[in-house]
């Protein structure tokens, strides 16, 4: 059974550049070394004027529990959690993350709908 993770992180004011670098490092390592990480999407929320806010939304899918554990054991994820208090609001990333199994009931994706974000 695949595992889906949905999370919301809030970047500390003035820490955007470093916080986004940590997130991109997690993405790069997952893409290179974790074939069980099926989807890793991170969006930065925009305000009403289209300006980026400090809020990030994550949607992740893992092939199984072992794939999720491999992701959580990665050096980039450990670096992010070790530097959490400096870069993100809240006591820990666990507060903003929910893991659950899902059964897809409807879906489609148009070609090019999810363009690859720059590393």
Secondary structure as GFF3:
##gff-version 3
##sequence-region A 1 119
A	DSSP	beta_strand	3	10	.	.	.	ID=ss1
A	DSSP	alpha_helix	16	33	.	.	.	ID=ss2
A	DSSP	beta_strand	37	46	.	.	.	ID=ss3
A	DSSP	beta_strand	52	62	.	.	.	ID=ss4
A	DSSP	alpha_helix	65	72	.	.	.	ID=ss5
A	DSSP	alpha_helix	75	82	.	.	.	ID=ss6
A	DSSP	alpha_helix	84	87	.	.	.	ID=ss7
A	DSSP	three_ten_helix	93	96	.	.	.	ID=ss8
A	DSSP	beta_strand	97	101	.	.	.	ID=ss9
###
